[in-house]
Amino acid sequence: MKAKTTVFYCTECGNETGKWAGRCPACGAWNTIVEQAAPKAAPTAKGRGGMPPRNQKPVRAHLIDDLSVTEELRFPTGMGELDRVLGGGAVKGSLVLVGGAPGIGKSTLMLQICSQLCEQNKVLYVSGEESPHQLKMRAKRLNVTSDKLYVLSETCLGDVLESVNEEQPDVLIIDSIQTLYNEALDSPAGSVGQVKDCTMALMQLAKGQGITVFVIGHVNKEGSIAGPKVLEHMVDCVLYFEGDQHMTYRILRAAKNRFGATNEIGVFEMRNEGLAEVPNPSEMLLSGRPEDAPGTCVTCVMEGARPVLAEVQALLAPAAQNVPRRTSNGFDYNRAAMLMAVLEKRGALKVSQCDAFLNVIGGLTLDEPAADLAAVLALASSYLDKPLGNRVAAIGEVGLTGEVRSVSHLGQRLSEVQRLGFERCIIPKRHAERLESIKGLTLIPVSNIADALREIARS
């Protein structure tokens, strides 16, 4: 019987199946199954990166504390925002995946950290997309110069690993994983099989020799190509670079982190000389806010341990067609529809007959319920065509009965609201008496959205 020459992979979760299907049986995603050529045989020594087998033996659990650690496991990358997302710095011997849309700034970020990394480490930057001359031009523009920075323009995995064995770098950067290929496989570079095999070889390299490896991967808007989505279970950290490439601000978010929290973000601004850190993202997200404009409200969300102020804007207009339009950008669509239904039922506002548009300024995505109250007030303010006020913020979760529920870390959120110059903040009535008074900030406790709507009337 002839052996299979092709296999089928899910580009969303990496699951392998024997035949094509419209829906992945593992993750349930639709139209993500792709066909790839199967490897001829088991990976050879060169296919596995030419690495010799490691002579390691299992260690008894009660002896783990006796293992000697002579070096610091973490080291700074030179960018405070990146260190924050990584959980305090890069971990020696870890494999970090940096994903994002093409042109978003991933290569710029990796090349910029080389300047600081080279002060204490030897760095090998492998590029499969640019020649050494092009890399030199970009490094000169970013003002990256160091004697400990080595550049290699190569796409063959075997040649890359040979260079690693010769140079023995402390940090290895691969730009990008889609351009790397293993000669032992027949599939083209960038296919699911090649990406997974090359990443596995890099993981063995990181764990076996203690080299910190950064891997760049490109994804499209759906994240469905053979890239980071099939590698998330293999690497230690998954960082996604987000933002509109036509805008100057970028957000670095951790989707997976074995050495730290996964809800931290780092904010950068793209300039001519490269990426610049934004230590105060709240001020950045609120810059350019209109004065006394209806349909806008500010809230405070927690991104890891950092409180961030975000502006929620809403626009309601009479429906131009029989079926009103609903658009949400940066706010969950289903939750926005639920809040509009609550606003109509409990707030007595006929928003169902209006076209509704909800937008979060700055490219930030609000995925926690603490932004519910701000969204409701922005929708009501636009419907009534009455501004809420420039110095008013709102924090709270809204339930289906219209009640305003408490949220976590309320004291820390209120401190950030006061620091940015806001004078009043609408908060849930429950637990409000337990909060300590904040100088310069007036707290307005409400128990339901009807109480909150009265604040618009008073404005």
N, C-alpha and C positions, 0 to 999 in steps of 0.2 A: 504494500500500500504506500502510495506516494505521500511524503510528509507535507505538512502545511507550509506554504511559502509566504503566507501573509497572516498577520494577526490584527485584531481590532482593539483600539484603545479609546477610552473616554478622555477627551481633552479637558474636561472639568475636574475629574477626580483621579484620573490615571488608571482606572479599572480596566483590566484586560478581559475580553470576551472572545468566544470562538466564532461568532458570526456577527453581522451587522444588525443593529436594531435602531429604531427611531428614538428610543428612550433608554438611557443608561440604567441597567438594573441595580446598580450600586447607589448612585446619588440621585437618580430620577430626573436628570437634566435631559432636555430634548435636543436632538440634532447635534450631538457632541461626539458621536462615534465616528472615528476615522480609521482607515485601513493603512497599515504600514507593513513593509517587508519584514519578515521574521529573521532573526540572526541564523546564520548557517549552523553554527555549533555553539557550544558553551564558550564563554569568553576565555581567550588565551591570556597569557601573562601580559602581553602587550595590550590586549583589549582591556585588561583590568588596570591599565596604567603602568604596567611593567613593575609593579610593586612586589617585593618579596613577601612571602607570608610572615605575619607577625607572630613572634614566639611569646604569646601572652597566655597566661593561665587564669582560670577563675579565682577570685579572691573571696575568702569567707566574709560574710556580712559583718561579723564582729571585728574583723581586722581592717575594715576600710578606714577607720580613724587613725590607724597606725601608719598609713601611707604618708610619706614625706612630701611636702609641697614646698619647694625652695624658691619658686618664682610667683610673682603676683599674677593671678589669672586674668585680671582685667587691665586694660590699658586705654588711655584716652585716644580718640581719633583726631582731636584738634578742633572739632566742631561740637559745641555744647548741645545744640539741638539734636544732632545725630547721637551723641552719647546719651541724651535723655531718652530717646526712643529705644536705644539698645539696652537700657536699664542701668546706665552708669559707665558705659564704655564697652569696647569690643572685648570678647572673651578669647583667650588664646586657644587655638585648635578648634574654633567654631566655623561653621559654614553658614554664611549669611546671603540670602537672596534679596536683591534689590530689583523690584519690578515696577513697571509703569509704561505708559504709552510712548511710542517713539518721539524723540524731540522734547521730552518733558524736562530733561536735565539730569538724568541718571549718570551719564558719563562725566558730566561736569562736576557733579558731587564727588564721585570716586576719585577723579584726578585732583580735585582740590584738597582732599584729606591726605593725599600722598605727601604734600609739603610738610605737614606736621608729623605724620607717621614716620617720615624718614629721619627725624631727629633722634629717634631711639631704635628704629627698626629698619631692616632692609626690605624694600618693597619691589615686587616684580609685577608690572602692569602688562597684561597680555591683551592685545586688541586684534580682533578678527575683522574689524570694519574699517580701520584706518592704518595707513602706512606710518612708519617711524617719523617721516617728515611732517605728515599731518599732525601727529601727536605732539611733535616739537612746537609747531605753530600754536596749537591750542594751549599747551603748557606755558608758552611764553606769554600768551594773552592772559592766562590766569595767574601769572607770576609764580609758577611752580618750578623750582630748581633745587636739585640736591644730588650729591654724589652717590647716595644710597638708593636712588630710584633707577630701576632698570626697566627698559621698554622692549617688548617683543611683539612683532606683528606676525601672528601664526594662527592657523585654524586646525591643525592636526593635533589631536590629543596626545599621541605618543611623543611628538616633538616638544610639546609644552611641558610634559612631565619630565622629559630628559633635561630640559633647561632648568626646571625646578631642582632636580637632583644635583645639577652642576653649581647653581648659584646659591642654593639653600636660603631662600628668602624667609623672612618672618611673616610677611603678609603677601598674599597672592590675590590679584584682581583680574577677573575674567570678563571681558567686554566684547561680545556677549555670549551667552551659552548657546544661542541659536546658530552661531557661526562655527562652533566647535564640532568636530566629528571624529569618530573612531574608525580607523581603517578596517577593523575586523567586522564591521557591519556593512551591509549593502545599502541600507536606507540612506537618503540624502541628509545633509546637515540641516538641523532644525526640525526633523521629524520627531515623533514621540519617542521612538526607540533610541535615537541618537542622544536626545536631550537627557533622557533618564540614565543611559549608560555613562555618559560623560559626567553627569552630576554624581553618580555613584563612585566613579573613580576619584573625583575631587573630594568627596566625603571621606574615602579611605585615606587620601593624602592628608587631609586636615587632622583626622583622628590619629593616624599612624605617626606623623612627623610633628604634630603640634603647630602646624601652619594655619594662620587665620585666613580664610578664603572668602572673598566677596565675589559673588556671581551676579551679573547684570542680566536681566531677562525682559524682553519686550512683550507687551500684551496689547491687544486692541481694545475697543470700547467694551466688548462683551467678555474679554478675558478668555476667549475660547481657542486661541491658537496653541500649538504645542510649546508651551513655555512654563511660566511659574505655576500655573494651576495644577500641573501634573507633578510638580516638585515640592509642593508645600509640606508633604509628609516626610520628605527625605532630609530637609535642611533643618538647621537649628533655629534660624530667625528668618522671617519673611517680612520685608519692608516694602511698602507700596508708596510710590511717588505720585501724588494726585495734583490736579489743577488743570486749568485751561492753558494750553501752550500759547494762547494769544494774550494771556494776562501775565502779570509779573510775579504773582505770589504762587508758591508751591507748598504743599502740605505733605510731610513724610509721616506715614502711619504704620504701626506695627500690627500685622495680621496674625503673627505667631512669634513667640519669643520664649525659648526654654530657660532663659536666664533673667527674665524680668517681666514686667507687666505688658499686656498687649493693648492697652487703651491709651498709651501715650502718643502725643503727636509732636512733630517739629515743624516749624514754619520758616520758610526761606523766601527771599525776594531775588528774582533773577535780574541781574544787572549786566552791563557791558563787560565788567571785569569778573563776572562769575556769580555764584550764589552767595548772598549775604544773609546771615542769621537775623531773624526777627525775634528779639527777646520778649517783646510785649505784643503778642498777637491780638489781644483785645483792642488795643488802640488802633492797630492796623485794620481790623475788620470793621471798626466803626468810623474810620476816616471817610470824609465826604458825605456823612449822613445829612439828609435835608432837614431844614429847620421848619418845625410846625407843619409837617406833611401828614395827611391822614393815611392810614393803612400801613403803619410801621410800628414795631415794638421791639425792644431789646430784652434779651434773656441771658442767663448765664448757665453754661453747661460745663460738665467736668470731663476733661480729656486726660484720663489718668489721674495724676495728682494735681493737675493744673486747671484752675478755673478759667474759662474763656468766655468772653462776652460776644454774642452774635446778634445780628439784626435780622429780624424776620419781617419781610414785606409781603403785603397782600393787595390784590386788586380785584374788586368786584364790580361788574358792569352788567347792565341788562342783557340777557341772552339774545344773541343775534339769530339763533336757530331754535327749533323746537326742543332739541336736546342740548342743555347747557354744557359748555366745555369745562374741563377740570385739568389743571396743569400744576404740577408740584416739582420744584427744583431744589434739592438739598434737604427736603423733608419727605418722609415716607408718604406715598400717595394714599394708601389705604387709611392711614391714621389721619391724614388731612380730610378725607371724605367723612370719617367718623366724627371728627371735631365739627365739621360743618353741619352734620345731622344733629349733633348735640346743641349747637348754637341755634338752630332753627326750632328745635323742640323745647329746649329749656330757656333759651334767650329770646324767643318770640321774634326772631328776625328771619324774613323770607329769603334766605340765601339760596334756596334750591332753584329759584328762577333766574339766577345770575350766573354768568361766566365767572369762574374763580381761578385766580392765578396766585400761587404761593411760591415765594422765593427766599432763599437764605443767602445773604450777601457774602462775597469773598470766597465762594467755592467750598464752604464748610458744609458738612453733612451732619445734621442733627438726628441722632438715633436714640435719644433718651427721652422719657416722658416729661422731664422738667421743662421742656420747651412748649408743652401743650398750651399753657395759659397765654404765653406770648403770641402763639399762632391764633388763638381764639380772639384775643384783643385786637390783633392786626386785621383780622377779617371783619370784626365788628366796626372798627374804626373806618375801614374803607367803605363798608356798607352805609354807615351813617354820615360819611364824608366829614368826620370830625377828628382832628388830631388828638392823640393821647397825651402828648407833651414830650419835650425834648429830654427832660431829666427824669423820666419815669421808666422803670424796668419791671418785668414780671417774671416770676419763677413759680412753677407749680404744675402738677399733673391733673388732668381733667378726666373724670369718670363719665360713664354713660348717663348717669342721673344728673350730671351737671355739677357735681361736687368738686371742689379743688382739694387735692390730696397733697400731703407733705412729700418732700424729696430728701435725699441724703445730702450730707455736707452743706446744709443750708447756711451755716455760719460762715464757712469759707467762701461760698458764692457771694454772700452779702458784702464781705470785706472787699472783694474784687469790684463789685458794683459801686461801692463807696469810693474806692481808689480812683475809678475812672470819672468821678465827678457827678454821679447821679444823686439826686436829692430825695427821691421817693422810690419805693419798691413794693409791688403788690406780691404778697406771699400767702401761703395757706394759713388759715386761722388756727388750725390744730398745731400745737407745739410752739406757736408764736410767742406765748408767754414765757417759754423756757429760754428764748434767745436773749443774749445780752445786748443792751442798747449800743448802737454804733453811732458815734459822733458824726453829725452832718447828714445822716440818712434816716428818713422817716419811713417806718414800716407801716404798710396798709394791709392788715389781715383780712382775708375774705374766705367765706365758707363755700361759695358756689359762684358760678359764672354770672348770675344775676347781680350779685354784689360787685363783681369786677366790672360789669358793664356800667354800673352807676358812677364809677370813677371816670369813665369817658364823658358822661353827662356833666360831671363837676369840672372837667378840664376847660 
